[in-house]
Amino acid sequence: MADPSTYRPKPGSIPTQPGVYRFRDKDGRVVYVGKAVNLRSRLSSYFQDVAGLHARTATMVTTAASVEWTVVATEVEALQLEYSWIKEYDPRFNVKYRDDKSYPWLAVTVGEEFPRVMVGRGAKRKGTRYFGPYSHAWAIRETVDILLRVFPMRSCSNGVFKRSAQIGRPCLLGYIDKCSAPCVGNVSAEEHREIVDDFCEFMAGRTRPFTRRIEQEMYAASDALDFEKAARLRDDLGAMERALEKQAVVLGDGADVDVIALAEDPLEVAVQIFYVRGGRIRGQRGWVADRVDEGGTDKLVEDFLLQLYAGDPESIPREILVPAMPPDPVTFEQLLGDLRGAKVEIRVPQRGDKKTLQETVARNAGQALVLHKTKRASDLTTRNRALEEIQEALELDEVPLRMECYDISNLQGTEVVASMVVFEDGLARKSEYRRFVIKGVDGQNDVASMHEVITRRFRRLLDEQARSELKPGDETSGPMLVDPETGRPRKFAYAPGLVVVDGGPPQVAAAQRALDELGIDDIPVCGLAKRLEEVWLPGQEDPVILARSSEGLYLLQRLRDEAHRFAISHHRSRRSKTMVESVLDDIPGLGEVRRKTLLKHFGSLKKLRAATVEEIAQVPGIGTRTATAIKDSVTAAAETRKTVSVNTATGEIEEG
């Protein structure tokens, strides 16, 4: 690995103008491409102390062996050059968004003499107009089948088209009026082109002119007593309406918008986009990418927009909705506007239908990230590699087939709880999860709380092993891991191959001290710090740094995140019950039994607060007068309470 100081440019040699820079490795391969408003300021940040850099940035600068740059006139030119270089060099440390699956497109081969409509997948081709992508191929095929009645354009393959032309007889679609049969000269190339253009206009969202025209023709035919033609037009109109019903209106203003949302964690990011044309969702697409630098959501949005639109100007809509504005939105809007040939607006929706739609897209992104992680975790070969990487990195005697992770959750020292989650063979074993209420620690002290929970868990291990040890002389030796009376596994009888704690050196030291005090010296301990995903070992001054693409790091992160989730859910449950009971304590005539009945009936303080006096009075034992007192009490508490939120990046509970 190279020392960045060996190739650091001389002081004053880097210009202060905007530009694009490239880091190359010792073999001359470009490993990272970036842009900067001020090249000197940006590049200087890479050559500070490596220990102060983000872990992924540190890996990049130590992998590189040289840096070069190109000065441009404007920030728009910098964006364009950055995209060109990323596409040309495919640098390993730049974010690469890859499709989470192959989405089907509706394609019209407008470059041919007799254009054809078809459903396909894969990369786009020149001379073809695309609509979508869509979630399901069967859905778009069904829509096309309906619309061919109204727009009878060619949909057959080249082989079928040529064979029909040779024999002078159209295929079945020509006989059932779902193709105008240009193969046998029923329509000319110009007439067929008009049908194709109308079909493309309809699919692009401009549907009202066609429905209005068919309605007028239908009424005109009816007035002329041509009822056969009127019936045919009526059926055509019904076909168009059925096609439109499959695409619900989501934006009443008929806008053309791309709605983008992200779901991210420290290692990966999932992106979902809904294509809305004419107020209707015309397609959907998703990507998943590895995070390779320390940039926030705004930088991820910038990278995504650049890769999505710079190579496909025809797909740029008038408006783009994003979860966070890119660092320089004005420059980006100018770049996209130049590519599109018209004004482009990028904004974050704040309210209304567009805000609601983006929330739906965000839920899809979250589900896509979970599905991606599930698929990745379910692969046996990948899990085995992850466990072997952990064994090698931590220098364990054997592969940690059972791993336990512990996390502490509290709200300013109140309701302190801990979670224990278990992964066996790289998969969650939810039946083995345990929760702890911290009892011997006052206030907010995560280190002391970690010491208590590790002590309690492994004291139980020793107790279970002592109770289940077989007597000498038995045919079998070793501890009994299953209770002979109930046939159920003993809760704490299994010793883990690795204990993982959420945190750095203090938490690791506390866990190790707890094991030492119990005389346990054969269970390894490590900690996973949040900020840089560093793995800490007891007594070590420096952390173990696993590669960004390491499956071992990915498995440890999943284990830590699951412990976060489990601890927070426990904390919320206890906090909700405590808040309800504390709010109801001072209400005259409301004793412990009726408080518990009230809590059981509504389930949470939020639902109780939303209930009316009449609904509260329906609870057994609660009269109208008491219900009124309860309603007044929870309303008053809501006006004075502080808001509580969860930091989704760290899993910590914060008070606002």
N, C-alpha and C positions, 0 to 999 in steps of 0.2 A: 504494500500500500504506500502511496506517495505521501510525502510531507507537503502540504499546501504552500509552505513558505519557500519551497524550492522552485516553484513556478509562479510565484506572486509577481504581477507586473510592477515595474519600477514606480515609485511615487511620482505623481504628476503625469504619468504616461497615459492614463485612462482619461478620455474626454468626458466632459460633463453634459454632452448632448444626448438626446434620446437615441436608442439603438437596440440591437439584438446581440446576444453573446452566446458562445458555444464552449462547453467544457469537453475536452478530448482526453481519452485514456492513453496509456503508454504505446498502444498499437495504432493510435490515430483515429479510433472510432469516437464519434460524437456520443457522449453519454448524457448530456443535458443541454437544452436550449431554453433561453429565457429572454424576456424583453425588459427594458427599463426606461423610465423617463429621464433618469440621470445615471449614465453608465458608471461613473466613478463612485457614486454613493452606493449603488446596488452591488457592484463587484467587490467593493471594499468589505462589505458585510460578510462575504464568504471567507475572508482571510483573517478573521479574528481567531481567538483561541478555539481550537476544535472542541474542547470540553464544553464551551458555551453554546455550541450550535445544536440545533435539533438533530436527533440521532440519524434521521434519514439524510439530512443535509451534510452531516459529518461524513457519512458513508460516501456520498457523492464526491465531495471535495478530496477525500483521500483515495478514491478510485481514479479520479482525473489526474492528468499529468501536465496539462496545459490549458490555457484559456485564450480565446480570441474574440473579437467583437467587430461589428459593422455599424457605423454611424448612419442614421437616416434623418430625413428632414422633419418628419412629423411623427406623432404617436400612432396615427393610423397606419403609416408605412411600417412602423415597428411591429404592429399587430399582424400585418400581411406577411412580412418577412418571417416572423416567428412561426406562423402556420406553415409556410412553405418549407422551412427547415425541419420542422417536426415531421411533416409528411415525407420529406426526402430522406432524413437520417434515422427516423424511428428511434429516438434516444431512450435508453432503458430507464432513466430516472424521471422522465416526463409521464404525467398521468395519461394512461391509455384506456379510453372507454371502449369496452367490448360488449357486443350484444349479449344479453342473457339468454337469447334464443334466436332462431331464424324466423323473422316475422314475414308473413305473406304480403305481397303487394298486389294491387290491381294495376295492370300495365296495358297501355294502348300503344301499339307500334306505329306511331304517326309517321315515321320515316319511310314506311313501305307504300307502294302504290295503292294497295288495298289494305288499310290498317286493320289489325286484329286485336281483339280484347282477350286478355288471358289473366290468370292468377299465377303468380310465381314467387320465388324467394331468391335471396342472394343479392349480389351487387347490382347497382343500376347500370344500364347500358345507354349509350348515345342513341338518339333517334327514337326514344321511347318515352312516353309520358306516364308518370306514376301517380297513383292515388293510394293513400294509406301511410304507413303500414297498418294492418289490421290484426286483431288478436287471434281470430280463427279463420282459417281458409274456407271452411264450409259456409260461414256466414256471408262472406263476400261472394262466393259462388252462387249462393241462393239469391242474393240481391241482383247479380248480373243476369241470372236466368229470368228474373222478373222483368228487368228493364229491357231485355232483348225483344220483348213483345212490343215495346214502345219505340225502341231504337234498334231496328233489325240490322245490326252491323255484323261483320264477319267475326267468328270466334273459333273457326276450325284451324287445324295445323296446315303448314305449307303442303304436306303430302296429300291431305284430303282435298285441299283447294285445287291442286294441279290435276288430281285424278278426276274430280268433278268437271273441270274445264275440258279434259280430254274426251270424256264420254258424253259431254253435253247434257248432263243431268245433275241437278243439285243434290246435296245430301239431305238427310231427314229434316234438319233445321230449316232448310229452304222451303220444304213442303208444309211445315207447320207455322210458317210466317214468323220465325224467330231469326231469320237471316234474309236479307234482300237479294241474296244469290248473285253477287257480282261475278262469281266464277263462270256463270253461263250467260252473262250479259243482260240479266234482268234490270240492272241499273248500271249506269256508267261510273267511271272512277270518280268524276266530279260529284255525282249524286250520292255515291257511297261516302265520299269525304264529308259531305254536309251532314249525313247521319252521324258519322264519327264525331264531328265537331259538336253537334247537339248533345251527344252522349257525354263528352268530356265536360261540356258546360254544366250539365246536370250533376255529374259527379263532383264537380268543383264547388257545388253549393248554390249555383244560380238556378234554382228550381222553379221559382214563381213564374217567370215568363212562359215556361213550357206548360205548366198546369193551367195557366190562364188561357193560353192559346188553344189547348185541347178542349177546355170548357166552352170557349167561343165556337169552335168548330162543331162540337157536339150539339149545342143549342141551334146552330145554323142548320145542321143536318136534320134536326127534329122539326124545325119550322118548315123545311123543304119537304117534309114527309119522307125523308130518306132514313127510315128507322133502322135499317140494317147497319148503315154507316154510323149512326148515332150510338147504336148499341156497342159497336166495335170501339168507338172513341170512349164510351163510358167505361168499358173494360180496361182500355189503356190508362184512363185516369185512375181507376182503382189500383192498377199495377204500380203506378207511380206513388200513390199514397201508401201502399204496402211497403214499398222500398223506403219511403221516408219514415215510416213508423219504426223501422229498425234502427233509426238514428235519432234519438230523442233530442229535443231542443234543450240546450243547457245554458245558452246565453241569449236572452230575449232581444238583444240589439242586433242579432245577425252578424256578429263580429267574426273576423278571421284572426285567430289567436293561437299561439303555441303556449301551452301551460306546462311549466317545468317545475319539478320538485325533487328534493334530494333526501336520502336517508343515509347517515354516515356514522362511522365509529372510528376509533384511532387508526385502523388498518385499512378499511375499505369504504367505498361510497357507492350507493346505488342511485341511479337517475331514472326517472320516469318522465315521459312527455306525452301529453294528449294533444292531438292536432284537431283544432276546432275550426271548421270552415262553415260560413253561413249560420253560425250559432249552433251547429251540430257537431258532435264528436265524429270525425272522419277516420281517425286512426289512433294508434297507441304504440309506444315503443319503449324499451328499457335497456339500460346498460349497467354493468358493474365494473368498477375499476379499483385497483390498489392505490392507496394514498402514498405518495412518494415525497412529499415535502410538508412543511409546517403550516402551509397556507390554510386560512379559514374557509368558511362557506363561500364568501365572496370570490376568493381565488378559484375555488372549484367551479363556480358558476362561469367565471371568465374562461377557464380552460375548456369547459364543455361547450359553451356557445361558439368558441373559435373552431373547435373540431367539428361541430354539427353543421355550421352554416358556411364556413369559409370555402369549403369544397363543393357546395351545392347551393348556389345563389337562388335557383328557382324555388327552393323550399322556404325561403325567408318570408314570413308573414308581416302584416303591418304592425302587429303588436305581439310582444313576447312577455309573458308573466313569469317571474323568477322568484325564488324564496329570499334572495338577497341580491342587492345591486352589485355588479362587478366593480372593481376598484376605480375604474375610470369610465363611467357609463356614457358620458358625452362622446368620447372617442369611439367607443364600441358602437353606439348608435350611428355615428358618422360612417364607420367602416361598413356596417350592414346596410345602411342606406345607399352607399355607393354601389355595393354589390347588387342590391335589389333594383336600384334605379328609382326608388321612391322612399319617402320617409319611413323610418322604423322606430318604434317606441319601445323601450325596455322599462318595466316598472314592477314594483311589488304590490300586489292587490291588498287593500286594507279592509274592504267590507263588500257586502253584496254577493251576487252570484259568482263573480270571478274569484273572490276569496274562498267561497264554499267549494268551488270546483278545484282550486289548488289544494285545498285540504284533502279532497278525494284523491288527487294525484299523489299527494304525500303519503297517504295510507297505502297506495299501491307500491310506492317506492319502498316503504318499510317492509311490506310483505315480500317484495322481491329480494330485499337484502336478507331477510330471515330464511327464505327459500334457498337462496344461494349458499348461505352458511350451512343449512341443513344438508343440502346435497354434498357439500364439501366434507362435512363431518361424517356423513354416512358411508363414505368410501373407505373400505377396509385397508387398502394399501396406503392411503393417505394417513389414516389414523396410526397405523404401525410406524410409518416414517416419522410422524410427529412425536410419538413416544420414544423412539430411538434417538431423535434429535435432543429431546429433553434429557435423556439418560447421558448422552455424550456431553452436552453442554454443562450439566451440573455434576458430571463425574460420579454418577450413581453406580452402585454395585450391580443393580438389575433394573430392568425396565419398570417404571412406576405404573403398573396396571391399575392400581386404585389410587386416585388422588383426591384429597379433601382440601377445600378452600374455605377460608373464614373471613368474614367481613363484619365490621362494626357500623351501626347506624344509630344516629341520635339527633335530637333537635336542641342545640344549645344545652347539652347535658341532661335533658329530660327524656324519659322513656328510652333508655339505652338498651338496644337489643343487638344480638349477633346472629349470624347465619352460618350454617355448615352445609355446603353442597358437595356432592360426591360424583366423580366421573370414574367409571370403570371401562377399561379398554377404549378410552377416548370418547365415551358416550355418557350422557347424564343418567344417573341412577336416582330418580326422584323419590323412590320409596325410602332411600337412605338419607334424605335431607333432614336436618334437624334445626330447631330454633332455640335460642337461649335468651333469657331476660337477665341482664347484668344486675347483680344484687350487691356486690361488695365494693363498688366504685362510686364515689360521689362526684357529680359534675361531669364535664366533658374531658375524658382522659382515655383516648383510644388505645394507648400503649398498655395501661393497667387493665382495660377491658379485654384486650387481646390475651393478656396473661391469664386472666380469670377464665375465659372461655376455653383456652387450650388446657388449662389445669383441670377443669371440670370434665371435659371430654375424655382426656386420657387417664384420669383417675377412674372413670367408668370403665375404660378399656382394661385397666389392671384388675378392677373388681370382677368384671365379667370373666376374665381369664382365670382368676383365682377360683371362682365358683364353678367353672366348667372344666377344670383340669381333671382328667381321669386318674383314678387311683393306680399305683404300681401293680403290675400283675395282670392288668386288663389286656385283652388281645390287641386293642387299638391304643395308640398313644397320641398325645396332643390334645389341644383344647376342643371342647364341643361348641361349635359355632351355631348349632340349632338347639333350641330348648326342647328337651325330650318330652316334656309334658304337653306343650302346645304345638310343637312341630314348626314353630316360627323361628326365623333367624334372630339371634340375640342382637339387640339394637347397637351396642357399641363393642361387639366382640371382634370386629375385623380391624386389623392394623393397616393403615394406609402405607403405600410405597413412597408417598411424598405428601408433605403438608405445605400448602400454599397459603400465604396470608396476603391480604390486600394492604400494601404499603411498602415502605422502604426499610432502612436499617433499624429504626427504633422498634417497629412492629415485629421484625424478624428476630431481633435480640430478645424481645419479650416472650415470643413463642418458644425460642430455644431454651431460655431460662426456665420456663414452665416445665419443659420436658426433662431438663437436667435435674430439677428439684424432685421429679417423680422417679428418677433413676432410669429413664428411657434414653438409650443411646443408639438405637438402631433405626430410627425414623428420621429421614432427612427433612430439612425445612428450607423454604425459600420464600421470597416476597416479590410481588410484581408491582412496581411503582407506576402511578397513573401517567405522569407527565411525558416520560420518554420511553415507557414500556421497558424499563430496565429490570433485570432479574437480580435480586440481592441474596447473598448467602451469609449465614452467620459468621461474624468475625472477619469478613472480607472488606477491605477498604474500597475496592473498585467493584462495580457491578458486572454481571455477565451480560454482554450485548448479543442478542440473537439477531440474525439477519432479518431484514424487513419481510422477505418472502418466506421465512422459515415457517413450516407447518407446526413446529414445536411452539413458537411464539403465538401462533394463531390459536392453538389449543389452550395454552395458558390464559390467553385473553378471554376466550369463551368461558373458561372456568371462573375467572375473576368477575366477568360481567354477570354470569348467572348468580354468583354470590351476592353481587350488588342488588340484583332484582329481587332475590329471595329475602334479603335483609330489609329492603325498603317496603315490600309488601307486608312483612310482619310489623314493621314500625307504623305503617299507615293504619293497620288494623287496630293496634293498641292505642294509637293516638286518637282514632275516631271514637273508640269506646270511652276513653278517658274524657274527651271533650264533651261527649253527650252527658256522661255522668256528672261532670263538673258543672255544666250549664243547668242541669236539673236538680242539683243538690239543694238549692235554697227555695224551691217552690213548696209552699205550705201544702201539707196533705199528700205529698208524693213520696212514698217510702221506697225502700230498696226493691221490693217485689214488683211494684208498678213501674219503676224505672227500668228494670230488666225486661219487663213485658213490652214497654214502649220501644226499647232498643231492638228487641227481637222482631217487633212488628215492622219497623221502618228500616232497620239495618244500618243506617248511617245518619249522622247529624244533617247532612245535606238534604236527604229525603225528608227528614223531620221538619227542617226549616221550610221546605217547599210545600208542605202539607197545609191544608186549611184547618180552621178550628173544627169544622164538621168532620173531617177525616180523622183528626186526632181523637175526637170524642167517640169514634166508633171502636177504639181499642178497648177491650174488656177492662172494666174497673176505672175508666176515665170518663168523668162527666163533663158537661159543657163548661162549667165554671173552671174546673181544673185544666181543661183543654185550652181555654182562653189564657190562663196563667202560663201554660207551657208555651203557647204561641208568642206571647209577649216576651217571655224570657229568652227564647232562641233568637227572636228578631233583634232584641237589644244586644245580645252577644255577638250577632253578625255585624252590627254597626261598629263595634269596638275591637273586634278580633283583628289580628295581624294575618297577612297572607303568608302561606307556606308553599314553597315550590321545590321541585327536585331538579338538580343539575344533571341533565341527561348524559353529559360527557364524563362526569366523575361518579355519579350515583349518589352524591351527598345531598342531604336534605337541608334546605336553606330557609331562613326566615327573612321576609321582606318588610 
